[in-house]
Amino acid sequence: MRTQTIADPAPGADTLPAREHLPAHEHLPVGASGRPVLDVVVPVYNEEKDLEPCVLRLHDHLTRTFPYGFRVTIADNASTDRTPEVAAALADKLPEVRSVRLEQKGRGRALRTVWSRSDAPVLAYMDVDLSTDLNALLPLVAPLISGHSDLAIGSRLARSSRVVRGPKREFISRAYNLILRGSLAARFSDAQCGFKAIRGEVAERLLPLVEDTGWFFDTEMLVLAERAGLRIHEVPVDWVDDPDSTVHIVKTATDDLKGVWRVGRALATGSLPLDRLARPFGDDPRDRRLTGVPGGLARQLVGFCVVGALSTLFYLALYSAFRLGVGPQLANAAALLVSAVANTAANRRLTFGVRGRDRAVRHQAQGLVVFGIGLALTSGSLAALGAATGDPAHSTELAVLIVANLAATVLRFLLFRLWVFPDAAASSRNTR
């Protein structure tokens, strides 16, 4: 195959199709079908020494073990040594290998460009040093081929992984992942392992949202995928550190922290259009209508009652805690305010099925108006109780508040359904 020079990719469409197992007829060598099932990208920059042994070893492993057609793509990031010549020679020698030349540096830029132009339904990448044992490659891509998952990552931090590396890199890796968990609420275990895969149609829609062109590309892609509700499969790997790695640790760490701040700010402000990927697949079991499972208004009532019961318990616990230090009116207002924010967020997602951050601030503002009505009912009830009895017992206060909250709950549901989330309510009526 000949070396190609390609430009940056264009954004993809918005809607993802249902996951499907790749058909068995694609179990053909790339030369026979013209379309490989798997495209493994090896991004390189000035790797004239390691490139050939890496590609030969990877090609041999795939030829012996991978049951589908495959391709190995060498993505040259503007190398200034003999890397382009080595890549071109490998592409001429092996029919399953191709070489792509980019005139700008950046691993993220290389992956986005090559993945976006690939015709393979499953896309992967690995570092040229092959630190990860290749026996994990088939377990990595199998859930994507079967349609079970959307992305897959190798994890060096899984309990069953076997890793050989120095204490400095171990500390940096674990500290970085703790930062991701604390700042971006990430649940995946290893963002930096150079061993990942993604389904082609997922990459087409997700990659235009990823801004980074360097080492933070992986992390940003995973965080956005997780926030969009995509399924990420993790594979424990055997990994041996490359002592000759050319990665600049301090600069990479600094760029990663800048990326964490940028993505965290975008998520907090709701500027990322992740809502369009929140329910991406036609095979989502939440879209199925089953006998005995309430739908429409009935389903919303069930969800609202469950959320309401939990919110009431939360509110009463807060009121009792606040009541230890302040008067009943202030304790009631503070408890209602905190529980109202949590109640609106829970009803938004669980009762009315609104996901993503689109109009989230508006919904909370409307929820606070509903909170004001509930505050008026409960505060009025407390005022009436105080006027009638003078110094009521705490148990009497709670009983009055429960009755007042029941009345406020009925009104809250009607306002949520008809005013705060009218689109979700209309959708439920249309599906009954």
N, C-alpha and C positions, 0 to 999 in steps of 0.2 A: 504493500500500500504506500502511497506517496504522502509526503508531508503537506499539511494544509495550514493556511494562515486564515484565521477567522476573526470576525468582529464580535463585539459584545452582543449578548442575546437580547431579543425583544421580550417584553412581558407576555405571560401566558393568559389564558382565559380565567374565569373566576370560579367555575363550578367543577367539582371533581366527580368523576363517574363512580359507580359502585366497584368495590374491590372484587376481583375475580381471579381464580387460579389460572395461571398462564397455560394455554392449551398444550397438550402433549405433542402435537405435530411440530412444535418448534424445537423438539429434541433432535436437532440437526446441527451439523457443523456449520460455521458461519459461511463457508464457501458454498454450501448447498442451498441454504435458504436466503442468504443475503442479509439477514437480520438476526443479530445475536440476541439471546435472552439477557445476557449480562455484559455490561461494559465496565471494566475496571480501569479507573484513571490513576495514573502514577504522576503526580505533579513534581517537577524537578527544576532545580536552578543550580547550574554549575556542578553537575553530578556525573562528569565524564568517567570517573573511576568506578562508581557503584552502579551505574545505570544498566549496563549490559548483564552482569551477573544477576541483578534483581529481576529483570524482565525474563531472562532465560529460565530462572527458577520458578517464577510465577507462571509462565507459559507451560512449563513442564507439569507443574502441579495441576493446573486447570485441565490440561489434556488428559491426565491420568484419572482425575477424581470428579470433574464437574460434568453432570449428565446432560447439559444443555449446550447450545452454541454460545460462544463467548468471544469477547474482544478485549484486548489490552490497549489502552490509549495512553501514550506518553505525552504529557502536557508540559511543554518546555516554556518556563517563565522567563523569557528574555535572557537566556544564558549567554555568557560571554566567552566560555571555553569551548571545548569540542563536543559538548552535549548534543547540539543539533545534528552533527555528523553521525554520532553514535546512534541517536534515535532514528535517523533516516536509514542507516544500515540495518537496524533491527526490523524496521517496517518493510524493507525490501526482502529480508531473509525469511520472515515469518508472516504468512497470510493473515493470521489473526491479530497482528500488531499494526497499529497506525501511529503516526507522529503528528502532533499539532503544535504549531509555533505561535506563541503570543509575544507581542512586542512590549508588553508591560509586565512588571513583576507583581506577585501577589498570589498566594495559594488559593484564596477565596475567589479571586477573579478567574483563575484557571479552571477551578471546579465548576463555577457557575456557567462559564462559557462553554466548556466541553459537555457538561451534563445537559445544558439547554439545547444543544445541537445534536445530541445523540439520538438514534432511533431505537435504542434498546429499552425494553420495558423495565429493567432493573439496572440501577446505576450504583457503582461503588467506587471507593478510592482507598488507597493505602500509601503509606510513606515508602520512599525508595529504599530505606534501610531495612525494610522487612523485619522490623523489631517484633511484630506480632506473628505468632505461629500460623502458618497458612491453613492448618487443619481447622481453624475457626471460620474460614471463608464460607464454606457451604452452610454451616449453621447460621451464619450471619444473613445470608440472602434467602434461605429457604422460606422464612415467614413472609417475605415479600413476594416470592414466586407463588406461594399458596394463596395469597390475598389476605392473610391473617393480620399483617402489620403494614404500616406505611413507611417507617424508617427503622433502621437497625444500627446499633452501635456496639463496638467492642468495649468492654469495661475491664480496666486493670484494677479497679477498686472493689469488684465483686468478691464475695467471701471465698469462692472457689477458684479465683484467678491465681495464677502462679507468675510472680513478677520478680525480676532481678534488676535492681537499679540502686543508685546511690541515695543516701539520706537527703541530700539537697533537693533532688528532683521529686523524691517521695513527699517531702514536706510541701514543696510548691504545689504539686498536683492536688494534695488533700486540702490545702488551704484555699486554693482556687475554687474547688468544688464546694467547700463550706461557704465561701463568699456567694456563690451562685444560689445556694439553698437559702441563705439568709436574706439576700437582696432581691432576687428574682423568683423566689419560691420554686426553684427547679427541683424536680424529683428524680431526674436521671442521675446516674452515679458518676459518670466520667465523660466530661465534655471534650477533653483534649486528645484522647486516644486517636491516632491516625488510622482508623479502621472503621469505616462507616458505609452505609448503603441506604438508598432511597428508591421508591418506585418512581418510574418516569413521569407518570401523570401528576404525582404529588409534587415532584420537583418543578414541573412546568408552572404550577400555580403558586408554590411557596417561595421559590428562589427570587422572583421579582421584589419580594418584600424584604429580602436580606440585603443590607447596605454594605456590610464590611467586605473588603476585598483581600484581607490578609488572614492572619491566624485566628482571629475572633470569628471568622465566618462559620465555623462548626457550631460554636456556642450559640450564636445568634439564630442560626437555623433551627437548632434543637429547642431553644426557648420559645420561639414563635410557633413551632410545630406543636409543642406541648400545650401552649396557651390556646391554640386553635382546636384542641381536642383530638389531634392525630395520635395514632398508636405507635409508640416507640418500643422496639424489642431490644433487649440487652443480652449480649453474649459474653460470658466470662472468657478471658483470653490468657494465653501464656505469652509473656512479653519480656524481652531482654533489652535493656537500655543500650543505645548506640553511643559509645564514648566519644566518637568522632562527629557527633551531630553538630551541624552548623547553625542551629537555632540560637539566636541571641536572647537569652532568658530574660534579662532585665527589660529590654525594649519590648519583647513579647508580652511580659507581665503588665507593663505600663499601658500598652495598647489594649490589652484585654480589659483592664480596669476602666479605661475610657469607654470601651464598648459596653461594659456592664452599666455604666452611668447613662449612656445614650439610650440603650434599650429599656432600662428601668424607667427613665423619664417618659419615653414614648408609650410604654404600657400604662403608666400612671395617668397620663393625659388622654389616653384613648385615641391617639393619633394613628394607630395601626389598624387597618381594616380587617382584623382577624375574624370579625363576625361572619364574613362571607365563607369562611372555612369551618365555622363552628359545627355544622352538621353537613359534612361534605359528601357523605356516601348514601346511595339509595338503599343499601342493605342495613342501615342503622336499625337495630331492633326496636328503638323507641318510636319508629315510624309505623310499626305494625299495629293492626287492629285485631285484638284477640278477644274471644268470647270470655265474659266474666271480668274483663279489665275495664274500668270506667273510662269514658272518653268525654270530650267536650266539657260542658258545664259540670257534669258529675265528677270528672277527673279533677277539674279545678277546685271544686268544693272539697274533695278529699285532700288534695295538696294543701289548700288554704287552712283546713282544720288542723292538719298535722303541724304545719308551720305555726299556726296560731297557738296551739297547745304548748309547743316548745317555747314560743315567744313569751307566753304568759308566765310559764315557770321561770324563765330568765328574768322577766320583769319583776316578779315577786321577790326573787332572790336579790336582785339589785335594790329594790325598794327597802327590803329588810336591812341590807348592808348600809345603805345611805341613811336610813332612819336612825342608826346608832349615833350619827354625828350632827344631823340637821333636823329641822322640823318636817312635818308630813307633806306640806305643799312642795317644798324644795326637793325632798326625796322623791316624791312622785314625778315631778317634772324631769329630774335627772334620769331616773330609771326609765321613764317613757321615751326620752330622747335617744338613749343608747339602744334600747330594745327596738325602737322604731326603725333606726338605720339598719340593724341586723334583719328585722322583719321584712323590710322592703327589698333588701338584697336577696333574701331567701325566697320570697314570693316571686320576685322577678325571674329567677332561674328555675325554681322547682315547680311553682304553680302555673306560671304563664309561659314557661319555656323560652324566655328571652335570654340569649347568650351573647357574649361579646360585650364590648364597651360602648357601643353605639347608643347614644342618648342615656347613658347610665347616670350622668349628673342630673339631667332633667327628671329622670324617674325618681331619684333620691329627693330632689326638691319638691316634686309632687307628693312624695311619701311623707315629707315633713309637714305639708299642708294637712294631709290626712292625720298625721300625728297631732297637729294643733287642735283638730276637732276632738280627737280622743282625749287630749289633755283637758279640753273644756268640759267634757262629760265627766271625767274622773275627778278633776279638781272641784267641779260643781258638786259632785256627790260627797266629797270629803268636807266641803264647806257646809253643806246641808247637815251632814252628820255632826259636825262640830257645833253648829248652832242648836241642834236638837238635844245633844247629850252633854255638851261642855267638854268633857275629857274622856273620849271613848277608849275602850281597850284596844290593844293592837290587833287582836283576833277579829274584833268588830270592824276595824278599819279594813283589814284584808277581805272580809266578807263583802263589804260594800264595794270595794274596788273590783272584786271578781264580777259582781253583777254589772257594774258600770262598764267594765272591759268587755263583757259579753255583748252589750248593746253597741259599744264602739266597734266591736269586731264585725258585726253584721254590716254596719255602715261602711267599715273599711273595705270589706270584700266588694261591695257594690261600687265604691269609688275606684278601687283598683281595676275592676273589670270594665267599667264604663268610661273611666277618665284617664287613669295612669297607663294601663296596658290595653287600650281598645283594639289594637291590631291583633294581639294574641287572642283576645276574646272572640273577635270576628273569625279568625282562623279556626278556632275550636268549634264555632257554630257551623262553619262550612264543612267540617269533617264528620259531623254527627250523622 
